[in-house]
């Protein structure tokens, strides 16, 4: 039976030998059983990071669930998404991450927290973990659990991360997950299961130069291409414009 996705901690033990297991280790990787979803339970847009970092894990241990997702970089995430015409209420960013949100949700590609055995989460651990058979099996299992049967309203999935290897590997996993409907649209976008999946700049402060180029008004090949995909999606399904998430597209 599929687990129900709703705002709050998620219950999942697929990668763990026993339901009481809180962490497992393999080949230098550690997986902590702490999956969660923030925002809408039946979203039109789903934003996926890669895995919770140390800042988010500390917030989670502090039992302040609503403040966990993208802690410290929510303003940067809002700026990145605005570049593809997905707009937050910047005066009240927190509301989008709460249970009252109706149209957008936030999680990570690997819902549980991934680190090396010393607890290090920086340096794109998910991308590097995809190179290890055991760790990659966790990622594949997680995608099968949460992305195989999308919720009815979902039309756009935004994946954070633009490095060529990360995009290539995630696209490969998506194709394996949805072989009958997978279609590569361009280097940063695919269509699968009736959903447009796009890759955008990550809000991490480690990638400051890339972030600044993304939010700058100057032409940006990948950003502008993705924005055109979003505008096309809105034109094809005007009802999603009523969510209030999408800015006016006439001037873009």
N, C-alpha and C positions, 0 to 999 in steps of 0.2 A: 504493500500500500504506500502511495506517495505521501511524503511529509507535506503538511500544509505550510506554505510560505506566508508569514505574517510578520508585521513589525515586532521585533524583539529577538531574543535568543532562539535559535533553531535547534531542533532535536535531530541528531543524525549520528549513527555509529557505524556507518558502512566501512570505514577504514580502520576501525578499532576492534580488537578481538573480543572485548567485553564492554557492555554498556557503561560500566563504571570507570573505564579507562579514560584518563584525562590527557594523556600524551603518549606518542609512540615515536620511536627513532629507527632510522635505517640509513645506512651508507652516508652517515654524516649529516643527516637531515632530521629535524624534529617537527612533528605535527601536534598542535595543541587543539583539543576538542572544544572549540568555542565559536561555532558558526552563528551568524546573525544576519538579520535584514533590517534596514532602516527605511522608514517612509511608507509608501503605499503598498498594501498587500496585493493589489491588482493594478499595477502601474501601466501607463502607456510607454514610459521611458524607464529603462533600467541602466544605472551607471555602475560599472564593475571595475574596482581597483584590482590589484593583483593578489595581495594578502595583507592582513593587518600588520602594521609596523609596531615597534616597541611603544610608541606614544599611544597608539590605540589600545594595545594590550593593557597598558597601565591604567588607562581610563576604564576599561572593562573590569579590571580587578577592583576598581573603586566603586563599582555598582552604579555608575551613572551612564546607563546604556545609551540614552539619546545623544550624549555628547561624544560618543566613541568614533563614529564613522568620519574619516577625513579630519580628525581633530587637528586644529592649527593651520589647515590649508583650505578651509571651506571657501574663503574669499577667492583664493586662487582657482579653485575648481569652478566657481561661478564664472570667473572671467574666461576660463578655457571653454566652458560650455556656451557662453554667450557668443563666442567666435563661430559656433555652428548653429546659431539662432535658437538655442535652448536657454531660456532665461529664468533666473531665480528672483525671488523677492529679496534684494540685497539688504533691505532694512530689517529683515527677519529671516536670516538664513536658516536658523534652527528649526523653523516650522516644517521645512521640507524633509527633515530627518526624523520627524516625530510621527506617532501613530495617527495623527489627524490628517496627514498628507494623503491626497487622493490620486495623484497622477505620476509621481516619480519615486523611484526606490533606489537604494544604494546597498551594495554588498561588495564582495570581491570574487574574482574568478575562482580562487580557492577559498571557500568560505571559512575554513579553519585557519588558524595562524601557523605560518611556516617560517622556520628559521634554521640556521645551522645548529649544531648541538650545543654551541656556546651561547645561543640566544640571539645571534646577530641576524637582523632582518633587512639591513640596507644592502644596496647593490643588486637590485632585481632578483631576489631569491627564487621567485617562481620561474623566471626564464631559465635560470641556471638549473633549477630542479628538473626541468623538462628534459635535461640531458642525462638524467639518472633514471634507470628503468623503474626502480621502486618508488621514488618520489613522483615521477611522472604518472605512475599508476594512481596515486592519490588524486592528482589533478583530473585525470580522465574520469575517475569514479565520481568526483565532485561535480563535474560538468554533466555527467549522465544523471546524477541525482536532481540537479536544480535547473538545468538548461535543456533537457531533452523534451519536456512537455511544458512549453511556455504558457503563462496565464493568458486568458482570452483577449485582454485589451492590449497586450504588449505589441508595440510596433517598432520600437527603436531600442537597441542595446548599444551603449557607449562604453567601449573598453579603453582603459587608460594605459597608455604605453605605445610608443611609436617606433621603437628600435626594430630594425628589419627582422632580426631573428625571433623576437617575441611575436611580432605580427605573423610571421610565417608559421610558427609552431602552433599558435592559437587557431589560425585559419585551418591548419591541417587537422586539429582536433575537432573543430566545428564541422568540417567536411565528413569526418568519420562519424560524428554524432547525427548529422542530418544528410546522409548521402543522396537521398532522392530529391531534395529541394535545394541543396547547396549550389550557389552560383557566385563566382568571384566577379565583383563589379569593377574594381580597380585595386591598386596596391593597398588601400586603406579601408576598403568596404566590401562586404559580402551580403548576399541575401540568402536566408535559410529559414525554413519553417514559417514563412510568411512575415519575417522580420528583417529589418535592415540592421546590420551589425557594423559599427564603424569604430576605428581606432583613432584616438586623439592624444594630444600632449598630456603627460602625467603632471599633476600639480606639485610634485616633490620639489623642494628647494634645492636639491642636488642638481637639477637641470635648469638652473636659472636662465642661462642664455637661450636655451630652447623655449622656455616659458615666455620670455620677453618677446621673442620673435613671433610666437603664436598669438599673443594678445595685441601685438602692434597692428596698426591699420594698414601697413604695407602688404602687398600681395604675398600670399603664402600658399604654395601649390597644394599641399595636402589639406590644410584647413579649408581653403576655398572650395576644393573638390568635395569634401565632406559636407560643407554647408549646402552645396548645390544638391547633394543627395537628400539632405533633410528637407529642403524646400520642395523638392520633387515629391517626397513622401507626403508632405502636408497638402500639396496640390492634388495628389491621388486620393487622399483620405481627409477631406476638409473637416470632418468631425473632430479630429484630434486638435485642431486649432482652438477649439472651445476649452481646452484644458487650461489655457492661459500660460502654458510653458513656452510657447513659441512666439518670438517677436515678429513684428511686421516684416514681411519678406520683400515687399515691393522695392525697397531701397537697397537691398543687399546685392 
